[in-house]
Amino acid sequence: MALLEVDDLTVTYRTAGGDVPAVRGVSFALDAGQKLGLAGESGCGKSTMALALLRLLPTTARFTGEIRFDGEDVLSMSWGRLRAVRWAGASIVFQGAMHSLNAVQRIGAQIAEPIRLHSPKTGDAEVRRRVGELLEHVGLPARRADAYPHELSGGQRQRVMIAMALACDPQLIVADEPTTALDVMIQAQILTLIESLVAEQGISLLMISHDLSVLADTCDRLAVMYAGRIVEEGPAATVFGAARHPYGAALAAAFPRIGDPASRRRPQGLAGDPPDPADLPAGCAFHPRCAVRLDHCDAVDPELWPTADRQVPDGGEFRKVREARPAGDGARAACVRVLPDDGVGLAASERESA
């Protein structure tokens, strides 16, 4: 049984202008000790997904589907049970540590809070020892427990957030854009830290980012999200190196392939922006930006299928396209039409019509 199973999850926000769908029928699974990266541009629903996993959504959000953590449905848990699962079962590292930490409370007290909550019989001396141990574990001296957030750099504050996430020995960490607003060198340090800690302690990781290359280096598997839906999912090397969905291929093509003589080309940008969730286009939500769209893509909204036996829209229906990739890698995509220049190509019968 997977540690985390998301089944047909939808999240809709109630607004003055009407209902706004942020997550639309998302399903995926995460095994114990596995690292899954969730990629996509801003506005694709990634942070809403992160908040939904621990039921941290605002009261304006309505949800359907199931989120099973260790066999229990998070969305139907009592508040008492949910409180027990947060921090101890699954924890979250939010983007923007300065906004997540309490500016008028010392960081040691903030790290100690979940420890005291989940282990109320732990004495003060033991709590202080544990806080110091956690700080040193993330590369900060124990004496920094007496510091306020504004006395730390951005990278140090993010390390504090990671220490808090580890405080109660969770089985799963959700990292939502953990390197936002950090410079490149500090980003690399934080990502290396997260990766090493997860590997050492056997913790499952769901990392969310718009940077597909970062996720490819950090995670075992990748899921690409667009307009509230997952449009491609599979092994990290497969999705980043040979994406089959045109959106996944466009994200991968936006990064240079350093040291690869076979792909000495300029990174290719992706024109336009993700659609407004309140005004989604008909059919495939990506078709207005897609370089290989067909006339009927505005009428067909394809579902995820195994890439070993893909189906593509054809005249309002689906037709099968056999793929060379073995079915055993578990890769899925909602479409397999990508430009030949991207190195993965179309099926021969499709090149003439592209």
WOBELFEN-V767382 format. One record per residue. SS is DSSP state (a for helix, b for strand, c for the rest). Layout:
ss->{SS;SS}
This chain:
ss->{c;c;c;b;b;b;b;b;b;b;b;b;b;b;b;c;c;b;b;b;b;b;b;b;b;b;b;b;b;b;c;c;c;c;b;b;b;b;b;c;c;c;c;c;c;a;a;a;a;a;a;a;a;c;c;c;c;c;c;c;b;b;b;b;b;b;b;b;b;c;c;b;b;a;a;a;c;c;a;a;a;a;a;a;a;b;c;c;c;b;b;b;b;c;c;c;a;a;a;a;c;c;c;c;c;c;a;a;a;a;a;a;a;a;a;a;a;a;c;c;c;c;c;a;a;a;a;a;a;a;a;a;a;a;a;a;a;c;c;c;c;a;a;a;a;a;c;c;a;a;a;c;c;a;a;a;a;a;a;a;a;a;a;a;a;a;c;c;c;c;c;b;b;b;b;b;c;c;c;c;c;c;c;a;a;a;a;a;a;a;a;a;a;a;a;a;a;a;a;a;a;c;c;b;b;b;b;b;b;c;c;a;a;a;a;a;a;a;c;c;b;b;b;b;b;b;c;c;b;b;b;b;b;b;b;a;a;a;a;a;a;c;c;c;c;a;a;a;a;a;a;a;a;c;c;c;c;c;c;c;a;a;a;c;c;c;c;c;c;c;c;c;c;c;c;c;a;a;a;c;c;c;c;c;c;c;a;a;a;c;c;c;c;c;a;a;a;a;c;c;c;c;c;c;b;b;c;c;b;b;b;b;b;b;c;c;b;b;b;b;b;b;c;c;c;c;a;a;a;c;c;b;b;c;c;c;c;c;c;a;a;a;c;c;c;c;c;a;a;a;a;c;c;c}
